[in-house]
Amino acid sequence: MRSLVWFRSDLRASDNAALHAASLASDRGIVGVFLMSPPQWLEHDWAACRVDLMMRCVRELSLQLAALNIPLLIARAGRFSDAPKVLVDLARKHECGAVFYNREYEINESRRDESFAGAATKAGIAVHSCHDQTIFDPSSIRTGQGTFYTVFTPFKKAWLKRASEAGCIRPLAGPKKQPVMDIKSDEVPRDVPGFHSAIPPTLWPAGEVHAQLRLRRFVQKHLEEYHLQRNTLATDGTSALSPYLALGAISPRQCIAAAAQANRGSLDVPQASGPSTWISEIIWREFYRHVLVGFPRVCMHRPFKIATENIRWIDDCKMFEAWCEGRTGYPIVDAGMRQLRGTGWMHNRARMITAMFLTKDLFIDWRRGERFFMQHLVDGDLANNNGGWQWSASTGTDSAPYFRIFNPASQSRANDPDGAYIRRYVPELASLDAKAIHDPPPLLRKSLGYPMPLVDHAAARERVMQSFKTMGRG
């Protein structure tokens, strides 16, 4: 049998569940396909830098597959609804008796896959879907009552228990070289209309080989001290693997295996250690996909906590624009927003600070911020982005309590004590010392051309407290 492997957010040849399964089932070769759907990407607010990195990763994947005699076809399906016919036609054309793919858990993607499975089955083509984005099937970890978890800590305990029962988590073997076929790979487009990226490609090198290199470098140099460095904004203390996880250039299995290997092959690591803290971050990623599957309303612009739909957010376009452009008058917030616009990425601590500032200090709807992030993030990922925003806005599962409101200046002093991060992204403040840079006095602001704060933090905090209490959350 010849198989068709549909690549999506799994742009790698190694440790790829669908490709691995296809290699075991196929004796007449494997054909790969990547579907381009620019109108759908626009509708889903994918950032131009994300699409740019994705297409460069597809090119790298094509080269990897070519070495295995697996041609990669590039097909176009303007919208997800077009995908079933395109794929069935390709399978028939190339005499593929089965299609393999890794599941995506967002609601539109799930519906697309259901539609395709029905069309393929009707056409006599076997369909095999695999779990690959997470270590375990997101719906398989349940509470004692059989329900989905809504709090991270018990989910983490259940996840670690499952991992212990499963034994060593090992990446899957890559496919062997396939029989040569008279099918040529398609050229991968270098530009996608509507997605011109101003972010230098050198900031985010493409492909599985680079992602693996980045993982090894992180494990060797930073993993041991990760719990101490991860919130320090100016240091290179995080893995920065999120873009590659989002596109599947690296897998969570590979990350977990690397962390375990650094701990003598075990996930049984001391609490408050670098490896345990990083493993927890990977489990947070699994948790947000668990929530996405269990509570699909979060895919549809709705809060996890239904009661918070009654919040009357402030609709202030000028304040929102100032936040987007990094002109809030709060240096740490502005540094984060400028990092995002200039690099396509933002440190996770800065994401929390900027998101909480928009939703708590400015009291602007979290959905506006969520969308802006997706439109600019090279690691744009619905589950993670939505989960993070709803955590900051106190509308999500296991979110920050509404009375937990970050003080931007305090966060700045704690996580950028000498102001190096602010100086890098807010150069007009570069001449200030470590004391003044976190909250410059009015005269200094004026002389440096830096704006006064958009709002008074103490007054904004009181407004949030009253709004949530009025909603009946006190």
Buried (B, 14 or more C-beta within 10 A) or exposed (E): EBBBBBBBBBBBBBBBBBBBBBBEBBEBBBBBBBBBBBEBBEEBBBBBBBBBBBBBBBBBBBBBBBEBBBBBBBBEBEEBBBBBBBBBEBBEEBBBBBBBBBBBBBBBBBEBBEBBBEBBEEBEBBBBBBBBBBBBBBEEBBEEEEEBBBEBEEBBEBBBEEBEEEEEBEBBEBBEEBEEBEBEBBEBEEEBEEBEBEBEEEBBBBBBBBBBEBBEBBBEEBBBBBBBBBBBBBBEBBBBBBBBBBBBBBBBBBBBBBBBEBBEEEBEBEEEBBBBBBBBBBBBBBBBBBBBBBBBEBBEEBBBBEEBEEBEBEEBEEBBEBBBEBBBBBBBBBBBBBBBBBBBBBBBBBBBBBBBBBBBBBBBBBBBBBBBBBBBBBBBBBBBBBBBBBBBBBBBBBBBEBBEBBBBBEBBBBBBBEBBBBBBBBEBBBEBEBEBBBBBEEEBBEEBEBEEBBBEBEEBBEBBBEBBEEBEBE
